[in-house]
């Protein structure tokens, strides 16, 4: 499960309250580095590019549920992520065999099998990160990855 975030460059219409067109900033998914949506054709290639956009007068962020999110909270969501001690579990061979409390219910044979099927690799702070390839074009300097294309 994850949450998508959207940048609105100007306040809603004063007459009808309708939101103007937004830009998809990215998606937060539990246990993963933040999926920062980069849009090279719009000149958005890095987190710094996004920061310039959302610091403009009148700009604001909404999550996919319509909840307003402060710039500070979104930046923390992107840069201060922590996945806990997941990799500590993964280093226990019993875990991959499905033995004990920490058994893995998806029946992956090994960590390598998991990463192969999920296009992932170990990332910072106990998080998974997207493997660079078709959609992930770069890893951020911290707890985010830069992805192109459509998001669900």
C-alpha positions, 0 to 999 in steps of 0.5 A: 500500500502506498500514498501518491502526492501531488503538487498544485501550483496555484490555489483552487478557483476562488469562484467554484473551489475547483482544483487546477491541474496538478503534477504527480510528485511521487509515491510513498510505499512502506518499506521502500525508498520514496518513488520520486516522479521525475519528468525530464520533458518538464525539466524535473530531474531531481528533488531540488527541481521539485523543491523549487516548484513547491516553494513558489508562492501559492503552491501546495501539496495534496495527497491522493485522498485530498489531504493537504500536506505541508512542504516540511512533512513531504520533504521528511517523507522523502528524505527521512525514511526508515525501514527498521530492521528488515535486513536483520531478518533477511540475514537469517536463513531460517526466514527464507525457509518460512520457519518461525515467527518471522516467516516470509509469506510470499514464498521467495526462495532467497533474497536474490529471488525476492530482488529479481522478482521485485526489481529491487535491491537493498537501500539505505536505512533498512529500505528497499530501493528500486533497481536502476533500469527501465523506470528507475533512472537514478538513486537519490542521495538519500532515501528516494529513487527517481522514477519516470513514467506512470504511477498507480 
